[in-house]
Amino acid sequence: MKVRRTIFVLVIITLTLPALLFARRAGQETESAQTAADVQSLTQYVVTTGTLEVTISALGFVEADQSAAISFSAPGRIAEVLVRSGDTVRSGDMLARQSDETQQLALDAARLQLDAAQLQRENLLAGPDETDLAIADANIDAAMGAYNSVANAVDPDQLRAAELQYAAAQQALTDAQTRRSTSNGSPEQIALLDARVGEASFNAEISRLSVESLRQGASGQAGAAWARVEQAQAEQDRLLAGPTQAQMDSADAAVARAQLAVDRAQQAVDRTVLTAPFDGLVTGVNGQAGSISLPAVAVVTLADLDPLRLRVQVDEIDVRQVRTGMDARVRLDALPSLSLPARLETIDLIPAIEGGIVNYGVEVVLPEADPRVRLGMTAEAQIVTARRDGVLVVPNQYIRLDRRTGEAFVSLLQADGTLVETRVGLGLQGSDASEVVEGVRDGDVLAVDLGSDSITGLGG
């Protein structure tokens, strides 16, 4: 019985051993196939060194660097409009002008007055010309001739005879007075002598007046003639001495007044012309030749498109992370494949509050012009708040964060296809990727099952 039982056991072992060996091999093949299938279902990432940026996104609209609604400062009739919408103009180009006949006439008159004032001043500085000096010399000669003529007008013999006659009358008067004073005659004789004294006195006075008349007549005419000589000489001296300071001050003042009148007239003419205040694009024309223009009513609107700007609103939580000069990238809804470099230029100090939400206006400048970008396009600005080069970069979807401890983990793919969860240290953290400072090396392969609901990454 023992032999039969032993044979039975051997038969069973003989029959079942191949089955067991086959089942074990089949199990090993199934496990290997399952491991390969698991590895194939994982999303893998090779750790590499690169650049990591942390950005803040904000929405806005494309705006011009500056814009202007240009109008005439005074009412008038438009003579011509020289631009159309869409034209590109340079600073100082004429855009439109009003009729300016009245202003031009006033400017021409002012310029003539300025020329006359300047010529008068130049003549003062130049001094007398040969003609003026010749006239002055001729006036002196004529005055001197007149003086000599007057001085020689009285005959010396006539004056001498009058003087002798006056002397004789004086002697006759003296003799009559002597006879009267020494006479002892009768009253009749005394009366006769008194009469002769009176007659002699009268004749002496007549003779004196005659002499004085001759002398004064020659002297008065000569004095007047000499005064004319001195006057002519003074005029010549004035010409030779040049203009006085008072004359120059008066001439300078006249030139200044005339120049001021020209400037005002020119300003009146300039106000009839519209010119571009900066380089830009004509975005609208609201007037035409023959129509009446009014102050403060725009005739031409102009926009400066170089550079373009994007004005966005940044949340109060994020605004503390931004500062002027930061780099940015701009993407347009209308051109999704286009990414434009930009720079943050200004940050408003006063917030805009809407619906209890506090935002700060931020202006982003697009320094590179692109003809595809148009005013008013909706755009998103990604402001780069931090950047690190040459660091290990891992997408956030490959990083698992333990919410309780704050520790971060990644799954390292081993050579045999197994996954090993490894704790890592994080540096700069962005919205899509983070910097890993410890726990992995360049070239390590990370894996994650993106289809699993149990994965909780930084990006989730």
MIRO-603871 format. One record per residue: x, y, z of N, C-alpha, C in turn. Coordinates in steps of 0.02 Angstrom, whole numbers, padded with zeros to 5 digits, always signed. Each point is the difference from the previous one (the first is absolute). Layout:
N
XYZXYZXYZ...
END
This chain:
460
+00041-00060+00000-00041+00060+00000+00042+00063+00000+00054-00001+00039+00044+00057+00002+00031+00012-00068+00018-00053-00035+00031+00007-00066-00049+00030-00048-00064-00028+00003-00052+00025-00045-00012+00074+00013-00002+00021+00066-00012+00069+00017+00057+00044-00025+00062-00022+00005+00057+00037-00023-00002+00010-00074-00019-00055-00036-00005+00005-00073-00054+00050-00019-00056+00000+00038-00055+00045-00014+00022+00072+00008+00038+00013+00054+00024+00068+00012+00047+00021-00055+00044-00044-00022+00048+00016-00054-00037+00014-00064-00054-00040-00012-00039+00011-00061-00032+00069+00003-00026+00017+00059-00033+00067+00006+00051+00056-00011+00060-00009+00033+00051+00051-00009+00021+00004-00072+00007-00058-00031+00021-00003-00070-00051+00036-00045-00063-00011+00016-00052+00030-00042-00009+00074+00014+00008+00021+00063-00014+00071+00018+00060+00046-00007+00059-00027+00003+00060+00043-00002+00004+00040-00065-00010-00032-00057+00002+00041-00061-00053+00055+00000-00059-00019+00027-00053+00051+00002+00020+00060+00044+00031-00018+00058+00021+00053+00045+00055+00043-00031+00047-00032-00031+00054+00038-00033-00028+00045-00055-00048-00026-00038-00030+00040-00054-00038+00059+00028-00036-00014+00056-00039+00054+00030+00046+00055+00027+00056-00020+00031+00047+00050+00027+00029+00042-00056+00020-00034-00055+00029+00038-00057-00052+00047-00029-00061-00025-00005-00053+00043-00028-00012+00059+00046+00004-00011+00066-00009+00056+00046+00055+00052-00005+00063-00024-00008+00056+00046-00009-00008+00041-00064-00020-00033-00053-00009+00036-00063-00057+00051+00006-00053-00019+00036-00056+00047+00008+00022+00060+00041+00041-00012+00054+00023+00056+00041+00045+00046-00039+00045-00029-00041+00044+00042-00042-00041+00040-00050-00050-00032-00030-00042+00035-00048-00038+00056+00034-00023-00013+00063-00037+00051+00037+00045+00058+00017+00063-00013+00021+00048+00053+00016+00015+00042-00061+00010-00033-00057+00012+00037-00062-00060+00042-00018-00059-00028+00010-00061+00039-00015-00006+00059+00046+00018-00008+00065-00004+00056+00048+00048+00055-00020+00061-00018-00019+00050+00050-00019-00023+00038-00062-00029-00038-00048-00023+00033-00061-00057+00049+00014-00039-00011+00052-00057+00045+00014+00021+00063+00037+00063+00004+00022+00024+00058+00037+00026+00054-00048-00009+00063+00021+00030+00057-00036+00068+00015+00030+00050+00003-00042+00069+00007+00025+00028+00069-00016+00048+00020+00042+00033+00064-00010+00073-00007+00022+00046+00022-00044+00071-00002+00015+00020+00067+00030+00027-00003+00060+00021+00061+00035+00057+00033-00039-00008+00064-00016+00051+00037-00037+00013+00068+00034+00057+00029-00019+00017+00067+00023-00027+00051-00049-00031+00052+00026-00029+00051-00044-00014+00065+00037-00045+00038-00029-00019+00065+00028-00071-00005+00027-00010+00028+00059-00066+00000+00031-00023+00071+00010-00060+00015-00020-00030+00065+00009-00064-00005+00040-00010+00049+00044-00063+00006+00037-00036+00062-00028-00062-00009-00022-00035+00055-00033-00067+00013+00034-00023+00062-00011-00068+00021+00020-00037+00020-00063-00059-00028-00010-00038+00014-00061-00053+00053+00014-00010+00043-00050-00051+00052+00006-00026+00016-00070-00063+00017-00004-00033+00014-00064-00007+00075-00011-00001+00019-00064-00009+00071-00017-00011+00009-00074+00008+00062-00023-00011+00017-00070+00061+00038-00026+00015-00010-00063+00055+00035-00032-00018+00073-00010+00044+00045+00023-00012+00072-00006+00059+00033-00034-00011+00062-00024+00054+00039-00030+00044+00030+00055+00063+00013-00018+00045+00032+00049-00027+00068+00019-00026+00037-00048-00033+00063+00013-00048+00014-00058-00051+00038+00014-00049+00017-00052-00019+00073+00009-00025+00030-00054-00018+00071+00002-00058+00013-00046-00047+00041+00024-00055+00026-00041+00019+00072-00017+00017+00013-00063+00031+00063-00020-00054+00045-00032-00005+00062+00026-00049+00048-00026+00032+00068-00007-00032+00044-00039+00022+00069-00008-00017+00039+00064+00042+00050+00015-00012+00040+00061-00047+00057-00012-00017+00015-00062-00046+00055-00016-00047-00024-00056-00060+00027-00001-00047-00021-00053+00024+00025-00068-00018-00036-00051+00020+00020-00067-00023-00052-00051+00010+00016-00064-00019-00045-00054+00059-00043-00019-00010-00065-00004+00054-00046-00018+00016+00007-00074+00063+00013-00015+00022+00007-00070+00016-00068-00030+00033-00044+00038+00016-00067-00025+00017-00046+00058-00013-00064-00010+00020-00053+00046+00048-00044-00038+00059-00010+00027+00055-00032-00037+00010-00073+00018-00039-00028+00046+00010-00070+00019-00066-00037-00001+00006-00067+00001-00058-00044+00004+00011-00050+00056-00054-00032+00022+00006-00051+00052+00046-00055-00026+00046-00021+00044+00047-00052-00018+00067+00026-00023+00005+00066-00013+00064+00029-00021+00049+00001+00059+00064-00010-00016+00053+00007+00049+00032+00068-00009+00009+00037+00054+00027+00068-00003+00059+00005+00048+00042+00050-00015+00057+00016+00043-00015+00063+00040+00034+00008+00055-00009+00060+00041+00014+00062-00041-00046+00048+00002+00007+00063-00037-00033-00001-00068-00022-00058-00024-00035-00003-00065-00066+00039+00004-00017+00035-00055-00063+00037-00002-00057-00049-00011-00052+00008+00041-00059-00044-00005-00058+00035-00035-00011+00064+00017-00054+00039-00031+00015+00074+00012-00034+00043-00039+00011+00072+00009-00065+00037-00015-00007+00058+00033-00056+00045-00012+00020+00054-00051-00050+00035-00027+00015+00058-00042+00034+00053+00042+00054+00031-00027+00041+00044+00041+00018+00066-00034-00043+00024-00047+00017+00061-00037+00008+00060+00047-00046+00008+00047+00003+00057+00047+00063-00004+00042+00015-00059+00025+00060-00008+00043+00064+00012-00039+00001-00019-00063+00061+00010-00040+00011+00074-00015-00054+00037-00013+00007+00073-00011+00027+00034+00062-00026-00018+00059+00025+00029+00062+00073-00017+00011+00020-00060-00018+00070-00020+00008+00045+00039-00048-00021+00010-00061+00041+00038-00048+00009+00073+00025-00053+00031+00025+00005+00068+00025+00047+00004+00059-00004-00048+00045+00044+00000+00058+00073-00009-00020+00012-00040-00050+00069-00010-00024+00028+00063-00031-00041+00038-00036+00023+00063-00029+00019+00050+00055-00040+00003+00052+00016+00045+00056+00065-00022+00034+00010-00064+00005+00063-00024+00031+00059+00018-00044-00007-00008-00065+00055+00019-00045+00018+00074+00007-00051+00044+00004+00013+00071+00007+00035+00016+00065-00021-00032+00055+00031+00013+00065+00073-00025+00000+00012-00056-00030+00068-00027-00003+00044+00044-00043-00027+00025-00056+00039+00044-00044+00019+00065+00036-00048+00028+00038+00015+00061+00037+00055-00012+00051-00002-00056+00033+00052-00015+00050+00068-00010-00034-00001-00034-00057+00063-00010-00036+00030+00066-00023-00044+00046-00021+00025+00066-00022+00033+00038+00059-00030-00006+00059+00031+00032+00058+00069-00029+00015+00005-00067-00004+00065-00031+00014+00052+00015-00054-00023+00007-00062+00047+00012-00055+00029+00070+00002-00033+00049+00033+00025+00068+00002-00019+00038-00063+00023+00065-00005-00018+00041-00058+00034-00023-00063-00034+00006-00056+00032-00016-00064+00030+00064-00029+00032-00005-00057+00035+00057-00031-00049+00056-00017-00060-00018-00019-00049+00051-00018-00019+00042+00061-00012-00034+00057-00018+00037+00061+00057+00047+00021+00062-00025-00003+00057+00043+00020+00008+00058-00049-00010-00012-00064+00006+00055-00049-00052+00053+00012-00061-00021+00018-00053+00048+00014+00017+00041+00062+00028-00035+00052+00018+00036+00061+00055+00051-00014+00049-00019-00040+00054+00047-00018-00029+00060-00039-00045-00013-00046-00030+00053-00039-00040+00048+00044-00035-00028+00050-00039+00043+00046+00046+00045+00040+00058-00026+00022+00048+00042+00037+00026+00056-00044+00018-00018-00061+00026+00052-00046-00052+00053-00013-00062-00019-00010-00053+00049-00013-00011+00046+00060-00001-00029+00060-00010+00039+00061+00058+00049+00010+00061-00023-00012+00058+00043+00008-00002+00057-00051-00020-00014-00061-00006+00052-00050-00050+00053+00019-00058-00023+00028-00052+00047+00021+00026+00043+00057+00038-00030+00045+00028+00039+00055+00048+00053-00026+00044-00018-00044+00048+00048-00028-00036+00056-00037-00054-00018-00033-00037+00052-00037-00031+00050+00047-00028-00024+00055-00032+00045+00049+00053+00042+00034+00055-00032+00018+00053+00036+00036+00028+00058-00042-00002-00006-00066+00027+00052-00045-00054+00044-00030-00061-00004+00025-00055+00038-00030+00003+00075+00016+00027+00024+00056+00004+00071+00021+00066+00030-00024-00005+00059-00035+00060+00034-00026+00039+00031+00059+00062-00015+00009+00040+00028+00055+00003+00076-00003+00003+00030-00059+00004+00073-00006-00065+00032+00026-00056-00034-00017-00064+00026+00023-00003-00002+00076+00023-00055+00029+00000-00005+00073+00048+00051+00030+00056+00013-00033+00050+00048+00025-00029+00071-00003-00035+00017-00053-00030+00067-00007-00052+00011+00054-00039-00053+00014-00051+00007+00052+00032+00010+00067+00055-00034+00011+00034+00007+00064+00029+00071+00007+00029+00029-00056+00027+00068+00002-00056+00051+00012-00056-00012-00033-00057+00045+00008-00025-00002+00072+00002-00060+00029-00022-00006+00070+00049+00036+00046+00065-00004-00015+00051+00035+00040-00010+00076-00004-00015+00025-00059-00011+00072-00009-00062+00022+00038-00051-00039-00001-00061+00017+00036+00013+00001+00075+00042-00046+00022+00017-00002+00071+00039+00064+00019+00045+00023-00044+00040+00060+00014-00045+00062+00000-00047+00001-00046-00046+00057-00004-00042+00003+00063-00021-00057+00025-00039-00002+00061+00042+00025+00059+00063-00020+00001+00044+00021+00055+00010+00077-00001+00011+00028-00060+00010+00072-00006-00064+00038+00021-00057-00024-00019-00062+00034+00017-00011-00001+00076+00017-00056+00029-00009-00005+00073+00050+00046+00037+00061+00009-00029+00049+00044+00031-00023+00073-00003-00023+00020-00059-00024+00069-00007-00059+00013+00046-00043-00049+00007-00058+00011+00044+00022+00009+00072+00048-00042+00020+00020+00003+00070+00041+00062+00018+00031+00032-00049+00043+00058+00014-00035+00066-00018-00059-00002-00025-00034+00062-00022-00031+00035+00060+00007+00072-00002-00031+00043+00051-00049+00049-00033-00026-00022-00057-00041+00047-00038-00070+00005+00029-00039+00035-00041-00069+00012+00020-00040-00065-00005-00059-00001+00027-00041-00060-00004-00013-00022-00072-00008+00047-00044-00012-00018-00069+00061-00037-00028+00060+00024+00017+00061-00032-00024+00008-00071+00031-00020-00006+00064+00005-00066+00034-00048-00049-00033-00060+00023-00017-00049-00045-00032+00025-00023-00068+00033+00045-00038+00027-00018-00065+00055-00052+00007+00043+00010+00052+00055-00049+00010-00029-00069+00019-00054-00002+00041-00031-00063+00018-00028-00036-00062-00028+00040-00045-00027-00030-00061+00055-00031-00042+00058+00033-00003+00056-00026-00040+00028-00065+00032+00000-00001+00069+00023-00062+00033-00048-00058-00018-00065+00012+00000-00048-00053-00017+00008-00022-00071+00011+00048-00046+00009-00019-00070+00063-00042-00008+00056+00020+00033+00063-00037-00005-00008-00071+00029-00038-00005+00055-00011-00066+00030-00040-00046-00046-00050+00029-00034-00041-00039-00046+00042-00025-00058+00041+00045-00029+00042-00020-00056+00050-00054+00020+00028+00004+00061+00047-00050+00023-00034-00069+00007-00061+00001+00024-00036-00064+00009-00016-00032-00067-00019+00043-00048-00014-00026-00067+00062-00031-00030+00057+00032+00009+00062-00027-00028+00019-00066+00035-00012-00004+00066+00016-00063+00037-00043-00058-00025-00064+00015-00009-00046-00052-00023+00019-00025-00070+00023+00046-00041+00021-00019-00067+00059-00048+00002+00048+00017+00044+00059-00044+00006-00021-00069+00027-00043-00001+00051-00022-00063+00031-00039-00043-00050-00039+00037-00040-00040-00037-00050+00045-00036-00049+00052+00036-00023+00046-00032-00048+00037-00059+00032+00022+00012+00063+00038-00054+00033-00045-00061+00015-00060+00010+00028-00044-00056+00019-00028-00038-00061-00013+00035-00051-00025-00034-00061+00050-00049-00026+00060+00015-00006+00053-00045-00025+00011-00056+00049-00001+00015+00067+00013-00051+00050-00056-00052+00003-00064+00021-00004-00056-00047+00004-00002-00047-00059+00009+00026-00060-00001-00043-00059+00058-00049+00001+00058+00025+00022+00059-00043+00003-00010-00056+00052-00033+00019+00057-00013-00051+00051-00045-00055-00025-00053+00018-00036-00045-00050-00027+00035-00043-00051+00042+00031-00041+00036-00038-00051+00049-00048+00033+00032+00023+00054+00048-00044+00034-00036-00059+00035-00060+00013+00025-00039-00055+00030-00014-00054-00051-00013+00020-00062-00011-00050-00052+00064-00037-00016+00056+00034+00005+00064-00035-00010+00010-00054+00053-00014+00019+00063+00009-00048+00055-00048-00060-00007-00061+00015-00022-00049-00054-00010+00024-00049-00053+00025+00024-00055+00025-00044-00053+00060-00040+00024+00043+00032+00040+00058-00035+00027-00022-00056+00048-00051+00015+00041-00024-00051+00048-00029-00060-00037-00035+00011-00055-00028-00055-00039+00055-00043-00029+00053+00032-00024+00057-00038-00026+00033-00041+00056+00008+00029+00059+00029-00036+00057-00043-00060+00018-00066+00009-00002-00045-00056+00017+00007-00057-00049+00005+00016-00064+00009-00051-00050+00066-00038+00010+00053+00037+00015+00065-00032+00009+00003-00041+00065-00037+00020+00052+00002-00035+00064-00040-00065-00002-00046-00010-00047-00040-00061-00002-00061+00004+00044-00041-00054+00003-00063+00002+00038+00013+00001+00075-00045+00031+00036+00003+00000+00073-00030-00065+00028+00011-00013+00063-00028-00059+00032-00076+00002+00000-00027+00060+00009-00073+00007-00001-00028-00018-00069+00036+00023-00053-00023-00016-00068+00003-00076-00012+00054-00033+00023+00007-00072-00010-00054-00037+00040-00013+00022+00062-00053-00032+00039-00067+00006-00034-00013+00059-00028-00064+00010-00035-00005-00045-00061+00056-00005-00038+00001-00042-00060-00009-00074+00019+00034-00022+00054-00007-00070+00022-00072-00015+00021-00031+00048+00035-00069-00010+00022-00047-00005-00060+00013+00040-00051-00042-00002-00060+00007-00068-00035+00061-00026-00003+00010-00066-00032-00034-00055+00041+00005+00005+00067-00032-00050+00043-00076+00000-00008-00029+00060-00004-00073+00004-00009-00020-00029-00067+00039+00015-00052-00017-00026-00066+00008-00076-00003+00051-00027+00034+00010-00072+00001-00057-00035+00038-00023+00030+00054-00056-00027+00037-00063-00002-00044-00010+00052-00039-00058+00001-00044+00006-00055-00053+00061-00012-00025+00010-00054-00049-00014-00068+00032+00025-00010+00061-00011-00064+00034-00074-00013+00010-00036+00051+00021-00072-00010+00010-00036-00015-00065+00019+00035-00052-00031-00012-00066+00017-00071-00025+00062-00022+00012+00020-00067-00020-00039-00053+00039-00010+00012+00064-00040-00046+00040-00071-00005-00026-00027+00056-00021-00067-00002-00028-00003-00042-00064+00053+00005-00040+00004-00041-00061+00009-00073+00019+00043-00014+00049+00012-00069+00021-00063-00033+00026-00042+00039+00032-00062-00028+00028-00048-00023-00054+00012+00020-00061-00043-00023-00055+00024-00066-00030+00054-00029+00030+00028-00062-00026+00001-00052+00056-00024-00060-00015+00005-00057+00046+00060-00042-00019+00044-00013+00048+00058-00043-00013+00000-00058+00050+00033-00054-00019+00004-00059+00043+00046+00014+00058-00023-00010+00062+00043+00012+00058+00051-00056+00012-00010-00058-00033+00046-00056+00008-00008-00047-00060+00047-00046-00007-00006-00051-00052-00058-00045+00017-00041-00018-00049-00055-00044+00016-00043-00017-00060-00058-00030+00016-00047-00023-00050-00064+00041+00005-00025+00024-00056-00063+00037-00002-00057-00050+00010-00036+00008+00055-00054-00047+00016-00069+00028-00017-00004+00063-00018-00065+00029-00017+00007+00069-00029-00042+00017-00049-00003+00067-00030-00073+00022+00002-00012+00057+00033-00069+00023+00012-00016+00066-00035+00042+00023-00045-00013+00063-00035+00016-00007-00074-00024+00046-00040+00013+00000-00071+00006+00072-00025+00031+00008-00059+00010+00067-00028-00067+00035-00011-00003+00063+00022-00060+00040-00007-00044+00001+00061+00010-00046+00046-00042-00001+00060+00029+00048+00052-00042+00017+00048+00021+00045+00055+00026-00042+00058+00058+00019+00024+00028-00034+00058-00008+00044+00062-00011-00033+00056-00010+00035+00064+00052-00023+00050+00018+00043+00046+00048-00021+00053-00029-00059+00039+00046-00045+00022-00016-00058+00041-00038-00054-00038-00012+00010-00065-00030-00052-00041+00055-00031-00042+00015-00064+00013+00057-00033-00032-00010-00004-00076+00052+00019-00036+00000-00008-00073+00037-00065-00018+00054-00014+00036+00039-00061-00012+00016-00032+00067-00006-00067+00004+00022-00037+00059+00061-00040-00019+00048-00002+00046+00066-00029-00015+00019-00046+00058+00032-00057-00016+00023-00047+00051+00072-00018-00014+00039-00003+00054+00070-00021-00005+00004-00074+00016+00017-00040-00051+00001-00073+00007+00068-00028+00016+00048+00042+00011+00068-00023+00014+00026+00032+00064-00002-00035+00056-00022-00070+00006-00074-00005+00016-00027-00061-00009-00067-00014+00024+00002-00016+00074-00057+00008+00032-00004-00013+00072-00058-00047+00015+00007-00034+00054-00054-00043+00025-00014+00020+00072-00060+00023+00012-00019+00020+00068-00041-00056+00031+00026-00029+00055-00032-00057+00032-00014+00017+00073-00041-00041+00031-00017+00007+00071+00030-00059+00038+00040+00016+00051+00033-00051+00041-00032+00000+00069-00017-00059+00025-00032-00007+00065+00045+00026+00055-00032+00025+00054+00038+00029+00055+00047-00050+00033-00017-00065-00004+00043-00051+00030+00064-00008-00041-00006+00007-00067+00057-00011-00044+00041+00063-00012-00030+00059+00012+00034+00061-00020+00065+00011+00041+00003-00028+00059+00061+00008+00040+00059-00037-00030-00013-00046-00047+00054-00038-00030+00028+00033-00063-00033+00051-00025+00022+00030-00063+00034+00067+00014+00042+00019-00045+00034+00065+00003+00017+00022-00071+00010+00065-00008+00015+00026-00066+00066-00029-00026+00002-00011-00066+00060-00027-00032-00002-00075-00009-00049-00034+00030-00004-00073-00007-00016-00020-00072+00027-00058-00021-00016-00026-00066-00070-00031+00001-00030-00004-00059-00066-00030-00007-00006-00029-00070-00051-00042-00008-00018-00026-00066-00074+00015-00011-00016+00017-00061-00069+00019-00017-00026-00048-00053-00059-00027+00013-00034-00043-00049-00067+00032-00017-00019-00004-00063-00061+00031-00024-00052-00053-00015-00062+00013+00018-00054-00047-00016-00007-00009-00074+00010+00054-00038-00008-00004-00073+00058-00035-00034+00058-00003+00033+00061-00031-00028+00029-00047+00052-00032-00057+00012+00020-00044+00055+00071-00028-00007+00026-00004-00060+00067-00029-00009+00055+00053+00008-00019+00062+00010+00049+00055+00004+00014+00017+00074+00064+00002+00017+00022+00020+00067+00048+00058-00008-00016+00057+00031+00040+00061-00009+00036+00017+00065+00065+00016-00004+00035+00023+00060-00025+00069+00021-00002+00012+00065-00026+00063+00026+00039+00018+00064-00016+00059+00025+00034+00025+00060-00051+00039+00042+00000-00013+00065-00046+00036+00045+00028+00070+00011-00042+00051-00014+00024+00069+00003-00027+00039+00060-00065-00005+00014-00029+00039+00055-00049-00043+00040-00006+00019+00064-00047-00032+00046-00039+00056+00035-00065-00002-00005-00041+00052+00032+00008-00002+00076+00001+00059+00030+00002+00003+00073-00069-00004+00031-00050+00020-00039-00069+00000+00026-00038-00059-00034-00033-00042+00039-00033-00058-00029-00067+00017-00032-00024-00047-00040-00068+00004-00027-00040-00054+00035-00055+00019+00032-00041-00046+00039-00066-00010-00036-00014-00062-00020-00062-00015-00034-00029-00063+00032-00062+00006+00025-00032-00057+00031+00037-00027+00060+00035+00043+00036+00037-00021+00058+00068-00031-00016+00017-00005-00065+00065-00028-00021+00048+00057-00012+00058-00004+00031+00051+00053-00005+00053-00021-00051+00007+00041-00052+00051-00011-00051+00041+00063-00009+00061-00009-00025+00044+00056-00015+00016-00001-00075-00007+00058-00031+00016+00005-00071+00075-00004-00012+00019-00041-00049+00070-00009-00018+00007+00008-00075+00050+00039-00022+00012+00009-00071+00060-00041-00022-00010-00039-00052+00053-00041-00029+00015+00025-00070+00063+00011-00016+00020+00029-00064+00024-00056-00046-00022+00004-00063+00024-00047-00052+00053+00037-00042+00064-00010+00014+00051+00039-00035+00009-00019-00073-00019-00061-00019+00008-00022-00069-00066+00006-00036-00001+00038-00054-00061+00010-00039-00015-00062-00041-00064-00016-00007-00022-00056-00041-00063+00023-00037+00001+00000-00067-00057+00027-00038-00064-00038+00011+00004-00060+00027-00061-00039+00011-00038+00022+00062+00034+00035+00044-00032+00022+00062-00038+00065-00012-00062+00002+00021-00042+00058-00012-00027+00027+00067-00016+00065-00003-00028+00032+00060-00065-00034+00021-00009-00007+00065-00062-00028+00027-00001-00075+00006+00052-00036-00024+00000-00073+00005+00004-00021+00074-00036-00053+00016+00004-00029+00068+00064-00040+00005+00035+00009+00057+00065-00032+00007+00010-00021+00073+00045-00048+00009+00019-00022+00067+00075+00013+00009+00016+00032+00055+00070+00013+00016+00022-00048+00055+00055-00034-00012+00031-00042+00051+00062+00036+00025-00005+00027+00060+00054+00040+00029+00047-00048+00037+00063+00002-00018+00050-00044+00030+00022+00031+00066-00022-00030+00056+00018+00027+00066+00064-00031+00027+00020-00059-00026+00063-00031+00022+00025-00045-00056+00066-00008-00003+00030-00040-00053+00066-00028+00027+00010-00065-00014+00063-00033+00018+00024-00042-00059+00063+00007-00016+00030-00037-00055+00045-00055+00028+00006-00055-00038+00045-00054+00018-00022-00039+00061-00064-00009+00009-00026-00038+00058-00037-00062-00025-00010-00049+00045-00038-00060-00016-00074+00018+00000-00032-00010-00057-00070+00019-00008-00043-00063-00006-00053-00003+00041-00046-00056-00002-00071+00027-00006-00039-00025-00049-00070+00021-00004-00038-00016+00065-00045+00044+00019-00036-00009+00063-00042-00063+00001-00020-00026-00059-00042-00060-00001+00038-00063+00022+00067+00004+00001+00040-00056+00023+00018+00005+00074-00023+00052+00032+00017+00011+00071-00062-00009+00042+00005-00043+00052-00055-00011+00046+00015+00038+00064-00048+00038+00023+00008+00039+00061-00043-00029+00056+00034-00014+00054-00036-00023+00060-00029+00061+00035-00065+00006-00001-00032+00060+00026+00009+00006+00076+00009-00056+00033+00005+00001+00073+00070+00022+00022+00051-00025-00033+00069+00015+00021+00033+00053-00042-00028+00013-00059+00030+00048-00045+00059-00028-00039+00014-00064+00007+00056-00031-00036-00021-00016-00072+00049-00001-00045-00011-00015-00070+00033-00066-00019-00031-00037-00045+00026-00065-00020-00006-00007-00076+00046-00041-00028-00004-00019-00070+00008-00076-00004-00021-00029-00055+00007-00072-00011+00056-00012-00050+00056-00030+00023+00057-00015-00043-00010-00067-00033+00007-00003-00065-00006-00063-00037+00067-00035+00001+00000-00063+00027+00061-00040+00005+00013-00038-00064+00060-00028-00003+00019-00037-00060-00043-00061-00011-00023-00030+00055-00042-00060-00006-00073+00016-00011-00016+00065-00009-00069+00020-00013-00040+00016+00061+00029-00005+00057-00037+00016+00061+00006+00074+00015-00046+00025+00041-00002+00070+00020+00019+00006+00073+00043+00049+00015+00020+00013+00069-00018+00072+00017-00043+00008+00049-00019+00068+00021+00057+00032+00040+00020+00060-00022+00058+00033+00029-00020+00071+00021+00021+00018+00061-00012+00068+00024+00049+00048-00033-00025+00059-00021+00042+00050-00034-00009+00067+00034+00052+00041-00007-00003+00069+00025-00015+00047-00058-00045+00047+00012-00021+00046-00053+00029+00069+00012+00017+00032-00055+00023+00069+00002-00055+00046-00026+00014+00033-00056-00048+00045-00030-00059-00041-00028-00061+00020+00015-00059-00036-00021-00042+00043-00047-00012-00026-00059-00042+00034-00048-00067-00034-00006-00043+00028-00044-00067-00028-00008+00002-00065-00040+00050-00011-00042+00004-00060-00042+00058-00046+00019+00054+00029+00026+00060-00040+00017+00033+00031+00061+00044-00040+00030+00035+00023+00060+00073-00020-00004+00040+00035+00040+00071-00015+00005+00010-00053+00055+00037-00053-00016+00016-00052+00049+00073+00009+00020+00011+00009+00064+00068+00014+00024+00033-00061+00031-00039-00052+00015+00030-00061+00029-00049-00058-00012+00030-00060-00001-00041-00061-00007+00004-00031-00068+00014+00036-00053+00007-00027-00067+00061+00032-00033+00021-00032-00055+00057+00025-00037-00018+00007-00074+00042+00037-00035-00009+00009-00072+00001-00068-00034-00051-00016-00039-00004-00064-00035-00045-00051+00033-00019+00010+00063-00047-00045+00033-00066+00001-00037-00033-00061+00001-00064-00007-00034-00055-00002+00053-00048+00044-00007-00058+00001+00044-00060-00028-00038-00045-00030+00037-00060-00028-00032-00060+00014+00044-00057+00006-00033-00062+00012+00036-00057-00025-00044-00050-00027+00032-00060-00023-00036-00049+00057+00000-00002+00037-00055-00043+00059-00004-00074-00019+00000-00014-00064-00015-00070-00021+00000-00025-00020+00069+00046-00004+00049-00021-00021+00067-00032+00058+00037-00054-00014+00035-00034+00052+00039+00035+00013+00066+00048-00043+00018+00033+00007+00065+00058+00048-00001+00019+00025-00059+00058+00044-00005-00020+00071+00020+00038+00029+00045-00011+00070+00020+00066+00037-00008+00009+00035-00058+00062+00035-00014-00006+00074+00016+00059+00036-00006+00000+00071+00012-00043+00036-00051-00002-00027-00058-00040+00032-00052-00073-00014+00005-00021-00045+00044-00070-00018+00006-00038+00045+00045
END
